[in-house]
């Protein structure tokens, strides 16, 4: 075991690392500047259990009802060898619905990695649908198997990742947050499929950056297909995975002896976490299991108000400092002059508004 691997094992307490999946890899991109999250994820720490141990349990996840509904919709879309799915994908891509498309279910346990590799890289460009392929990515030096409930569609010689989600598209619009989550998760699969082709000496650009998203239309279960361009998500994903591959650089910012061992005292764990730089923002609440701990820790800091606020304030870290600059009680540092001028102008506008509209 290398020195780095030993240190990561020490951080998680010597237990086996928690396995990543497409959802957790996608979540890594939500806050790429957070050293705390990158280190814990690189070490494979069980963050849900860690959050519960220190008294700030995560409050998000899919309900059983949503999972059941999603499974039923997926089965409906894939019925009859994917005939309806093939039609949806072809029409959305603007190509004729092909005859004689093959359907290959790559699920099961026996030789699944090899069967997936062989099926997806076989010569030929005939129309085909591949269900449950086993893909893989390297995350912080470890190979992660991705077991997606998706279809890779090969039409007109190119692959398109097809994501089937159960959230509705109502009057042509879907929940933006859910679409964004589907886009970054799909980017994980696009990157993994591209790397598979590249490893076999094939052109990775045979995998399109356009993902086909299939959802229920309105309040019925009738499926509708949309296209998602995931080029931006691919850039963010590659950047974060490259950052985690340089784990030695990340560990340099971590105090010696830092541990997230779940057998440790909760106060000791909380104190240890406080020594690793974090970058909390409100949208962490929807993606990171430690978000409630980090929000509690960030109270009184401008970062707790969101990244746009933090960036607009030019690095002014404390809310009390913001108020002092706004009222003129404190002179700004040279690098704070622009932010201070904006704050004083906002304070004057607020005062004028209150003067014109007394309570």
Secondary structure, DSSP 8 states (H G I E B T S, - for coil): --HHHHHHHHHHTTS------HHHHHHHGGGTT-HHHHHHHHHT--HHHHHHHTT--------HHHHHHHHHHHHHHHHHHHHHHHHHHHHHHTS---SS-EEEE--SSTTHHHHHHHHHH-S----EEEES-EEEEEETTEEEEEE-S-EEEEETTEEEEEEE--S-BBTTB--HHHHHHHHHHHHHHHHHHHHHHHHTTS-GGGB-SEEEEEEEBTTSS-EEEEEEE-HHHHHHHHHHHHHHH-HHHHHTTS-TT----TTS-HHHHHHHHHTS-----GGGGGT-TTHHHHHHHTTTBGGGG-HHHHHHTTT--BHHHHHHHHHTSS---GGGHHHHHHHHHHHHHHHHHHHHS--
